[in-house]
Amino acid sequence: MRVVRWFMWVIGLAVLSGLLLFLLHPFVLPGYAWLFHKQNATKGADAIICLSGGRITRVPESLRLWNRGFAKQLFVTAEKPKNREFQKLELSHLGFAKAVTRKMDLNATWQLLPSLSGGATSTFDEAEDALALSLEKNWNRIIIVTDEFHTKRAHFAFQKIFEDSGVKVEVAGAPNEIFSIEDWWKSDRGIMAYFGETVKFPVYFFFTSEPKLVRND
């Protein structure tokens, strides 16, 4: 009898939790998404660095920031080739940025952020590359641009690498046309984005460099 009562309590709590989540999800799920967001970019930085990955959203946002006077210099990070045999058939990060600049009819000049490892495979790699150039150029402050859902983790990784460097790192998030904080759970891409951050952020919390748990090369 006790087992039956315990089982019924568990089922009841599960149903009640599911019902509450269903009724409150318009408030709970956007709040959960906010945990992964950070926006603190201000005008007058030494450079804007567009991180690799979601170039379709990040490059235009970098250009908008440049056009509004957030920084005069624009950089894209160097990516490690995904397929050496066919890489020339695809626009590079730098080539894509230049093409978008022409499309937006802006007079902006892009530069490639030199890589210390033959191309970045993680945000930690990009942070290492950015730190090396920041120290070489005697920069005081940089702005990194990434997707909104990736801002908190990216800034966290850069803060770890830039610790005690004297260079301040700010972050700006690029909005997504398919999903937003308010409705991310309604699309496959939104679910993949925020579930991915749920898994990746704890890893970045415990590591101070690119984790060697899996191969990225």
VEXNUMAR-739889 format. One line per 2 residues: number of its first residue (from 1); their letters; for each residue x, y, z of C-alpha. Coordinates in nm, 3 decimals, padded with zeros to 5 digits. Layout:
BEGIN
NUM> A> X:Y:Z  ...
//
This chain:
BEGIN
1> MR> 00.000:00.000:00.000  00.283:00.241:00.085
3> VV> 00.445:00.174:-00.251  00.118:00.250:-00.428
5> RW> 00.077:00.577:-00.234  00.435:00.677:-00.308
7> FM> 00.385:00.598:-00.676  00.064:00.805:-00.688
9> WV> 00.241:01.098:-00.521  00.518:01.086:-00.780
11> IG> 00.269:01.072:-01.067  00.067:01.355:-00.914
13> LA> 00.371:01.578:-00.869  00.484:01.506:-01.225
15> VL> 00.141:01.597:-01.365  00.123:01.910:-01.149
17> SG> 00.473:02.018:-01.254  00.387:01.964:-01.619
19> LL> 00.066:02.162:-01.582  00.243:02.451:-01.409
21> LF> 00.513:02.456:-01.676  00.249:02.460:-01.948
23> LL> 00.060:02.747:-01.784  00.368:02.950:-01.692
25> HP> 00.593:02.873:-01.991  00.541:03.220:-02.149
27> FV> 00.720:03.358:-01.843  00.950:03.073:-01.739
29> LP> 01.111:02.989:-02.075  01.204:03.348:-02.173
31> GY> 01.350:03.389:-01.824  01.558:03.077:-01.877
33> AW> 01.689:03.214:-02.207  01.794:03.537:-02.037
35> LF> 02.042:03.337:-01.828  02.257:03.295:-02.140
37> HK> 02.243:03.658:-02.257  02.480:03.946:-02.195
39> QN> 02.494:04.287:-02.367  02.742:04.549:-02.243
41> AT> 02.907:04.696:-02.556  02.975:05.071:-02.546
43> KG> 03.109:05.315:-02.804  03.477:05.400:-02.843
45> AD> 03.635:05.054:-02.834  03.962:04.985:-03.013
47> AI> 03.819:04.706:-03.228  03.511:04.498:-03.303
49> IC> 03.586:04.127:-03.339  03.324:03.914:-03.513
51> LS> 03.342:03.556:-03.387  03.307:03.269:-03.631
53> GG> 03.006:03.040:-03.645  02.682:03.224:-03.718
55> RI> 02.830:03.459:-03.976  02.490:03.540:-04.130
57> TR> 02.380:03.713:-03.809  02.712:03.820:-03.659
59> VP> 02.867:04.001:-03.957  02.571:04.238:-04.017
61> ES> 02.553:04.316:-03.645  02.926:04.394:-03.639
63> LR> 02.878:04.633:-03.929  02.585:04.804:-03.758
65> LW> 02.800:04.860:-03.451  03.085:04.993:-03.665
67> NR> 02.846:05.228:-03.845  02.723:05.363:-03.511
69> GF> 03.075:05.440:-03.390  03.136:05.155:-03.146
71> AK> 03.486:05.104:-03.296  03.678:05.199:-03.609
73> QL> 03.847:04.864:-03.673  03.670:04.543:-03.778
75> FV> 03.811:04.193:-03.748  03.688:03.843:-03.821
77> TA> 03.841:03.540:-03.655  04.030:03.275:-03.852
79> EK> 03.849:02.941:-03.871  04.014:02.604:-03.910
81> PK> 03.906:02.454:-04.247  03.624:02.204:-04.214
83> NR> 03.719:02.024:-04.535  04.056:02.100:-04.692
85> EF> 03.961:01.949:-05.028  03.655:02.168:-05.086
87> QK> 03.719:02.472:-04.867  03.787:02.694:-05.170
89> LE> 03.430:02.639:-05.290  03.294:02.825:-04.986
91> LS> 03.342:03.190:-04.894  03.583:03.235:-04.606
93> HL> 03.480:03.427:-04.296  03.669:03.730:-04.431
95> GF> 03.528:03.692:-04.783  03.173:03.668:-04.649
97> AK> 03.222:03.978:-04.434  03.344:04.177:-04.734
99> AV> 03.048:04.059:-04.943  02.798:04.164:-04.675
101> TR> 02.971:04.502:-04.647  02.918:04.560:-05.020
103> KM> 02.557:04.446:-04.991  02.495:04.692:-04.706
105> DL> 02.672:04.964:-04.908  02.913:05.053:-04.627
107> NA> 03.268:05.180:-04.655  03.407:04.945:-04.392
109> TW> 03.737:04.759:-04.405  03.771:04.412:-04.257
111> QL> 04.089:04.249:-04.128  04.160:03.888:-04.042
113> LP> 04.251:03.822:-03.680  04.576:03.621:-03.693
115> SL> 04.547:03.272:-03.550  04.801:03.119:-03.314
117> SG> 04.695:02.765:-03.402  04.617:02.761:-03.775
119> GA> 04.253:02.846:-03.722  04.023:02.857:-03.421
121> TS> 03.807:02.560:-03.325  03.651:02.708:-03.010
123> TF> 03.571:03.036:-02.838  03.874:02.982:-02.617
125> DE> 04.093:02.969:-02.930  03.940:03.292:-03.055
127> AE> 04.003:03.453:-02.718  04.370:03.349:-02.727
129> DA> 04.406:03.498:-03.077  04.232:03.821:-02.973
131> LA> 04.449:03.857:-02.663  04.771:03.822:-02.863
133> LS> 04.670:04.098:-03.105  04.531:04.319:-02.827
135> LE> 04.865:04.312:-02.644  05.056:04.370:-02.967
137> KN> 04.841:04.673:-03.054  04.823:04.803:-02.695
139> WN> 04.445:04.804:-02.706  04.245:04.902:-02.399
141> RI> 03.905:04.762:-02.493  03.752:04.533:-02.752
143> II> 03.398:04.430:-02.843  03.324:04.073:-02.942
145> VT> 03.014:04.004:-03.151  02.831:03.673:-03.146
147> DE> 02.474:03.542:-03.144  02.256:03.655:-02.854
149> FH> 02.222:03.305:-02.710  02.603:03.268:-02.713
151> TK> 02.693:03.603:-02.553  02.720:03.492:-02.189
153> RA> 02.940:03.191:-02.262  03.159:03.376:-02.512
155> HF> 03.216:03.666:-02.272  03.289:03.421:-01.992
157> AF> 03.556:03.246:-02.200  03.717:03.576:-02.303
159> QK> 03.718:03.699:-01.944  03.911:03.391:-01.838
161> IF> 04.172:03.432:-02.112  04.199:03.812:-02.071
163> ED> 04.228:03.799:-01.692  04.504:04.031:-01.564
165> SG> 04.579:04.149:-01.920  04.451:04.501:-01.862
167> VK> 04.233:04.475:-02.174  03.859:04.507:-02.121
169> VE> 03.625:04.279:-02.315  03.267:04.378:-02.395
171> VA> 03.010:04.173:-02.585  02.728:04.248:-02.828
173> GA> 02.466:03.996:-02.936  02.325:03.958:-03.286
175> PN> 01.949:03.894:-03.301  01.810:03.595:-03.488
177> EI> 01.530:03.629:-03.743  01.394:03.279:-03.677
179> FS> 01.369:03.281:-03.298  01.409:03.517:-03.004
181> IE> 01.408:03.507:-02.626  01.031:03.529:-02.633
183> DW> 00.965:03.226:-02.856  01.283:03.017:-02.886
185> WK> 01.106:02.693:-02.787  00.878:02.718:-03.092
187> SD> 01.150:02.638:-03.349  01.402:02.358:-03.394
189> RG> 01.690:02.603:-03.422  01.588:02.785:-03.107
191> IM> 01.564:02.463:-02.909  01.902:02.343:-03.039
193> AY> 02.062:02.681:-02.959  01.951:02.705:-02.597
195> FG> 01.983:02.335:-02.519  02.333:02.354:-02.663
197> ET> 02.419:02.643:-02.431  02.273:02.446:-02.140
199> VK> 02.530:02.172:-02.203  02.826:02.390:-02.305
201> FP> 02.817:02.664:-02.043  02.899:02.437:-01.747
203> VY> 03.199:02.302:-01.942  03.328:02.655:-01.998
205> FF> 03.268:02.730:-01.631  03.504:02.457:-01.513
207> FT> 03.776:02.489:-01.781  04.017:02.779:-01.838
209> SE> 04.116:02.669:-02.189  03.967:02.462:-02.469
211> PK> 03.855:02.129:-02.314  04.028:01.827:-02.462
213> LV> 03.727:01.603:-02.403  03.660:01.579:-02.776
215> RN> 03.865:01.643:-03.088  03.791:01.960:-03.282
217> D> 04.061:01.929:-03.548
//
